[in-house]
Each structure stands twice: as C-alpha cells, then as structure tokens.
Amino acid sequence: MAPKKSSEQTNRKVVADNRKARFNYEIIDTLEAGLELTGTEVKSLRAGKSTIAESYATEQNGEIFLINSFVPEYLQGNRFNHEPKRPRKLLLHKREIGKLLGAIHKDGMTLVPLKLYFNDRGRAKLELAIARGKKLHDKRETEKKRDWDREKGRLLRDKG
C-alpha cells in the first residue's frame, strides 16, 4: 500500500500567497475551503495574478465570505467579466462553519487566508487560518528568532 501524501507533497499550483499573515498573526488552526467562482475568475486565477494580502474572511447570514481579495478581470472576458474585488463565498461543511463561527465570536479570533491554489484535481482552494493578532512585542520576538536562525545557519555553514 502506498503511503498517503501530506499536504506539502501534493502537486498544487499556488496562485496567491499571504506571506505577511504568519508575521502579523499567531496561527492557531488551518483548514481548506473551496471557492464559489465564475468562469472568468477561474481563467484569471490560472493566469496567476491574484492577491490575498489584504483580504480576510467574515460571516454573513450563516455563511463565510472572502472579502477584499483581488482577482483581476480576464482580458478576453468582455461583457461577461467579473467584479475584481467582489465578496466570494467559501464552500465549507456546516460543522466547519460552526467551528469557525465559534472561534470568531467566542474567542475573538480572525479568519485569515494563507494561500490560494489549485489542487491536484484542478479545483480552486483557499487555505484559511484561525488566527490571533500579534502584539508589537510578539512581532519583535519573531524577528529576533528569525535573525538568530539565519545567523546560526551562517555560523554552521562557515564552520563545516
């Protein structure tokens, strides 16, 4: 029996990455969500010019929506094109929505998108994180740790 591939080993094409999220937020948990997209949005995403850096997810009428994500208009889309910054519904199971809403309302967490990618079946997916905002001293601590790891790597490389 073949070993199951982890999420890092699967072949997925990353379209947009929110690199600042791990610096600005303490990631508690992550989950994968589908996106409800129009045809021109999918074609534009495949071109790979989307951004999710300033976006977040929020609850509206018991459903989760991705707000402020930018998917540029498809060049050959003419009158059937989409709105670049429209709210996009996230496709989640009821249990997952309940878990997210509980974290938002009860614990004061934030829903932050980490990655937008196409999975091995060609479906657009969003890696969504339940996160808590870092304070300034936490950010300084993260920066110190990153600098020390970089310096440690240099020392080990120069020694060996």
C-alpha positions in Angstrom: 0.0 0.0 0.0 1.4 3.4 -1.0 1.9 6.0 1.8 -0.5 8.9 1.8 0.9 12.2 0.6 1.0 15.1 3.0 -0.4 18.5 2.0 3.2 19.7 1.2 3.9 16.7 -1.1 0.7 17.0 -3.3 1.1 18.8 -6.6 -0.7 22.1 -6.2 -0.2 25.3 -8.1 -0.1 28.2 -5.7 -1.8 31.3 -7.2 -1.5 33.7 -4.3 0.3 33.6 -1.0 -0.3 35.8 2.1 3.3 35.9 3.4 2.7 38.6 5.9 0.0 36.6 7.7 2.4 34.5 9.6 4.2 37.6 10.8 1.1 39.6 11.8 -0.9 36.7 13.2 -0.4 33.7 15.5 -1.8 30.8 13.5 -4.0 28.6 15.7 -5.5 26.2 13.2 -5.8 25.9 9.4 -8.4 24.3 7.1 -9.0 24.0 3.4 -12.1 25.7 1.8 -13.4 25.7 -1.7 -14.4 29.0 -3.5 -17.5 29.8 -5.4 -16.1 31.4 -8.6 -17.4 32.4 -12.0 -15.7 31.2 -15.2 -13.8 34.4 -15.9 -12.4 34.3 -12.3 -11.1 30.8 -12.7 -9.4 31.7 -16.0 -7.9 34.8 -14.4 -6.7 32.8 -11.4 -5.0 30.3 -13.8 -3.1 33.3 -15.2 -1.7 33.7 -11.7 -2.2 37.4 -11.0 -4.4 37.4 -7.9 -3.6 38.8 -4.4 -5.0 37.9 -1.0 -2.6 40.0 1.1 -5.2 42.5 2.5 -8.1 40.0 2.5 -10.0 38.4 5.4 -13.0 36.1 5.8 -16.2 37.1 7.6 -19.6 35.7 8.4 -22.8 36.9 6.6 -26.2 35.1 7.1 -24.5 31.9 8.5 -22.1 31.6 5.6 -18.4 32.5 5.3 -17.3 35.0 2.6 -13.8 36.1 1.5 -13.7 39.9 1.5 -11.2 42.2 -0.3 -9.4 39.6 -2.3 -8.3 40.8 -5.8 -8.8 38.7 -8.9 -8.1 40.9 -12.0 -10.5 40.9 -14.9 -9.9 38.3 -17.6 -8.7 40.0 -20.7 -10.9 38.0 -23.1 -13.9 38.1 -20.8 -15.6 41.2 -22.5 -19.1 41.8 -21.0 -19.2 38.5 -19.0 -16.3 39.7 -16.8 -16.5 39.7 -13.0 -16.0 42.4 -10.4 -12.3 42.3 -9.3 -12.9 42.8 -5.5 -16.3 41.2 -5.1 -17.0 39.1 -1.9 -16.6 35.4 -2.7 -18.5 32.7 -0.9 -16.4 30.0 0.7 -17.6 26.4 0.4 -17.4 24.7 3.8 -19.3 22.0 5.6 -21.8 23.0 8.4 -19.5 21.6 11.1 -16.6 23.6 9.8 -18.7 26.8 9.6 -19.8 26.2 13.2 -16.2 25.8 14.3 -15.1 29.0 12.6 -18.0 31.0 13.9 -17.4 29.7 17.5 -13.7 30.8 17.2 -14.7 34.2 15.9 -17.5 35.1 18.3 -16.3 33.3 21.5 -12.5 33.6 21.4 -12.1 36.8 19.4 -10.1 35.2 16.6 -9.7 36.3 13.0 -10.1 34.3 9.8 -7.0 34.9 7.6 -6.4 33.4 4.2 -2.9 32.0 3.8 -2.8 30.5 0.3 -5.0 30.4 -2.8 -4.1 27.4 -5.0 -5.4 24.8 -7.4 -5.4 21.3 -6.0 -4.4 18.1 -7.9 -8.0 17.8 -9.3 -7.8 21.4 -10.7 -10.2 22.9 -8.1 -9.5 26.4 -6.7 -9.0 26.1 -2.9 -8.2 28.5 -0.1 -6.1 27.7 2.9 -7.9 29.5 5.7 -6.4 30.1 9.2 -8.0 30.8 12.5 -5.5 33.3 13.9 -5.0 35.8 16.8 -3.3 39.1 16.1 0.2 39.5 17.4 1.1 42.5 19.6 4.2 44.6 18.8 6.5 42.7 21.3 5.4 39.4 19.7 6.4 40.6 16.3 9.8 41.8 17.6 10.3 38.3 19.2 9.5 36.6 15.9 12.0 38.9 14.1 14.8 38.2 16.7 14.2 34.4 16.3 14.3 34.6 12.5 17.6 36.7 12.7 19.1 34.2 15.1 18.2 31.2 12.9 19.8 32.9 9.9 22.9 33.8 11.9 23.1 30.2 13.3 22.9 28.8 9.7 25.7 31.1 8.6 27.9 30.0 11.5 27.3 26.3 10.9 27.9 26.7 7.2 31.2 28.6 7.7 32.4 26.0 10.3 31.6 22.9 8.4 
